[in-house]
Amino acid sequence: MPDSARQCPFTPPFPPPLKSKAGLLKRFTTGWKSWIHTLFEKSYRMKMGSFKVPTETFFVVNELSLVAKVMDDEHKEFPKHRLMNDMLDPLLGRSVFSTNGKLWEDQREMINPAFMHTNLKRAFPAMDASAADLVALLGAQDLSKPVDIDPLMTHVTADVIFRTMFGMTLSQQESARVYEAFNRYQKHVQPAMILQLYKLPSFGRRAKMKAAAADVHALFAPILAARLELLEAGGEKPRDILQALIDARHPETGEPFSRQDLLDQLSIIFLAGHETSASALGWTFYLLSECPEWQDRLLAEIEEATGGGEITFEHLKRLEGVRNLFKEGLRLYPPVSFFLREVTRPQQMRGKSMSPGDVVIVSPWLIQRNADNWTCPHSFDPDRFADKANADAARNAWLPFGRGPRICVGAGFAQQEAMLILARVIRAFRLAHPQGRRPEVVSRLTLRPRHGIPLLVMPRR
Ligand code: HEM
């Protein structure tokens, strides 16, 4: 590896930690905007912490053996916390992301066949077509000024999952509508959570969340109706995620999903299937834009692997640098920056007593930026994933997809799609960050840039 890449002394932006633990009022005012803005210096070093708000007691678990205990949940004692489910309910209803126990187990059994359509080889052509369309779309922008890549990442990742779910493409207008509605949802969800934690009324935010969720659902209702009509008319069954969900039967009762259940499951597969990938790609492109050496190096890797030809499924395995870049992007900016689990029986952890109902926070953001786990934890260095000395950290202190029984079912899909999009864009363009303000990261349901990610995009040819 060339020294130039190693020397890139680049620490990308993150909220400056507070000097000391925030009090109730400070936590309210900063948490209103974004959870990671409430963190203080010790948060990044400690093994475990705790804090209280009027309605809940929170325990932040960073020690890796405890992280494994909570997330692997061998004794089924740390289900997803009702607080998170409350916040997701208008959007995702009773879908597989937020349910617990037997209901979740049955739902997983019912939707597992749908995930066959996310099989990597099978999904490759749809991903490749979307990535090629993105390159064309980028090329068609006014490149004399910075391009905000944030909505474009939503467009391309929504298009990929849309093609996989329904076998059809998503127009830019449709993806813009979803982008706007989901951003609206995110804008209200963080304050709504804070208000609930402080026992205050939601001041209409719940109603706004419901309206935004209805706008997201509006995308699917006509597609579902058209498919049900087609089936009723005896049309041939398409082979896609939607059809697999329609054909799914409850393992015990044999009942199909109701229309509402179908909409909920479609919403979660669509949202989980693109929002996180869009966030990850946006931040990864930003990191790349600050490091021209990495762009040169990865371009050389891609040209060598493909011999200058099209990127195929087989080539992806050889793009180790691109894979490590994406992993590093996920380490520095994990789209889901925290997981909430519920204590269901009295527990002791590092001398702290936990009671049923308490909230456990496991935060990839903190674990992946803790100096006990990673050297120079706030700096950008994809090569850390090529270093065998970090194998243990990569296994236990890198968890952007979660771990244990609730681990992401789309991790392989996300990695393949991201590598393809990164490789195609690196090949077609040079990226640079314009002088001036760097993007500001805020943590709501996912990590997002507060004012977008404007980048200079320069065609290579
Ligand atoms: C970079 C992209 C992605 C990231 C960072 C990500 C992250 C996560 C995380 C952290 C969880 C578990 C949350 C928890 O334990 O509380 C999760 C669950 C899930 N993800 Fe992903 N995800 C990504 C892409 C995808 C894709 C592409 C799909 C679908 C094709 C998907 C579908 C799901 C589903 C259905 C679940 C719920 C699994 C269950 O609880 O049974 N995700 N994801």
Residues whose N, C-alpha, C, O or C-beta is under 5 A from the ligand:
A	BS01	HEM	V96 F97 T118 I269 A272 G273 T276 S277 A280 P335 V336 F339 P400 F401 G402 P405 R406 I407 C408 V409 G410 F413 A414
